[in-house]
């Protein structure tokens, strides 16, 4: 799951700019650039996704100079919190047969876990899940027979809040 943090550079610039860069070194030594967004107020939003368990080093650079205290040490561990997974959209509230129904699942901030989906109803509903590359996915299903459909969503093999829908 993506990890986010804020860099406050207001003491050197209140307007922002293309001045901040973050490099994350994972436990095996590989380095990755974190995504950095200028908030245009002297602060920057940064995010990266740890793919390994263990100590990560986050190097924050302002105009290519290391900021005080960097590199920052962050411990990443595997685990998930299904209570932080959110599902919403019209496809969870009802729909029509022979028309695609959609809903969104957000796993941002829920940790690392497998997403499970099952739709039970009077007929098989073909389903697709598209990764939106932002900690969310869009699910589309196609019911062909009228009736009630139960949508079961789990994360880390545990049901999320309000599931089944």
Buried (B, 14 or more C-beta within 10 A) or exposed (E): BBBBBEBEBEEEBEEBEEBBBBBBBBBEEEEBEBEBEBEEEBBBEBBBBBEEBEEBBBBBBBEEEEBEEBBBEBEBEEEBBBEBBBBEBEBBEEBEBEEEBBBBBBBBBBBBBEBBBEBEBEBEBEBEEEEEEEBBBBBBBBBEEEEEBEBBBBBBEBBBEEBBB
